[in-house]
Amino acid sequence: MRYWLLVALGWLLITPGSAHAWDVFVNNRPFKGKVEGGPQALLLEAEPLAKQADIGLKLEGDRVLLGDREVPCQKQGEVLFLKARELCSLSPGGRYVVNQDLKTIDVYLISDKPRMAGGPGNITYLIVDSKDYVGGNMEWKLFDNCRFEPGYTYGRQDRISMRVSTPDGHYWNLEFGGPDGRALTPGVYLNAERSADRGRPKIDMSCDGSAFSTVQGSFTIHDLAHGPKGPTRMAVDFECYNQGNPEKKILVGKVRYKTSIP
């Protein structure tokens, strides 16, 4: 009898597909609620997911609504779970990514709340909080006494760049790219990389010649107007982190150029 109990316990420990053997992230942050199922049928606890994702999920008893649509859910005991794959398909820009090598499940849920309304303005600055050698582990606050040079990488509207030079000779280079060659527009871009694969956004930063060899991150474009040689205005918030470690931010900042968004 003892032998069979040990066999059963060992089988439970090595059986693939259990969510407990996987790290689950929601919008690049570890999910704090209860998790059941596995990569093919992942269940996430509804209440903490609604708080963490901030996409307007409404809990009404044993029902969960996203706008006027009901999200597939399942109750186990007293806990209400949402079906992660189905929720991603209902969320604008939602993505569900399974990494077999790292044993991670990434759930990306894009807010359907209205973005800040942008327009022409006189707000121009770059603020960067660096926790890495790129940026010298310090905070940078550069305003319109500096030189701001927006542009397009390779002349394409899917790759926007900004070079900011200070009067005393320091400079930052920022680059943001859209997935699959699509022109950038206001929105949220998650799971970006310096050397982006097909389907992923691109993000890259350098300061005074120091650059990342590999980096991941995300960025939000609040305002963007395209011109013939580069953006005529832009408002972008961004963050970078070490590859595979979204909790450890190594660079957080925002850039504004001739926009009305603070």
C-alpha positions, 0 to 999 in steps of 0.5 A: 500500500505504501509503495502505491502511495509513493508511486501516485505521489511521484506521478502527481509531481511529474505530470505535465500541464499543472499550472503549479509547475508554471510561472504565470504573468499578467501584463508582465507581472507575476499573477498574485491570485489562485491558479488552476489548470495548465497551459491549454486550459488555464484558470485565473482567480477572477477578483485579483485578475480584475484588479491586476489587469485593469481592463474593466472586468465587472464581477456580478455574483457568479458572472463576469462581464467585459463591457457587454460581453460575458467572460467564460468562467468556472467556479471551484468551491467558493472561488470564481475563476476565469478562462484565460485563453477565452478572456484574451480573445475577448480583450482588444489586443489580448495575447496568450503566450506559452514558453515551454523552455522557461515554463512561463505563461504570459497573459496580455490584456489591453485596457479598453478604457479611452486613452488620454486625448492628445494634440499639438502642444508645447510640452517637451521633455525626457525623464528617465530613471535608470537602475542600470549602466545604461543611464548611469544608475541615475535619474535624468530630467531633460527639458526643452533647453535640450535638442530633441530630434525625432525621426524614423528608422530606415524612413519607416513609420513602424520604427520611430526614434528620438535623440535628445542631446544636452547642452553639456554633451550628453545624449539619449537615443530611444527607438520604438517599433511596431510588430510586423511592420505596421505603422505605430499608432497610440496604444499599448505595446507589450513584450517588446524586445531589442531584437524583436522577432516577427510579431513582437514590438521593438524597444531600444535605448542607449545613453552616451554610447552605452547600450543594452545587448539584450533587453525586454520591455513595454511602451504606451503611446498616448499621442503620435502624429506622423510627418514626412521625416519623423513624428511631429509630436509624440507622448510615450511612456516606457519601461525596460527590464532584464530578459525574462525578469519583468519584475526588475525594472532597469529603466523607466521613463517617458518622452514628450515632444510638442504634445498637449499630454503632460 
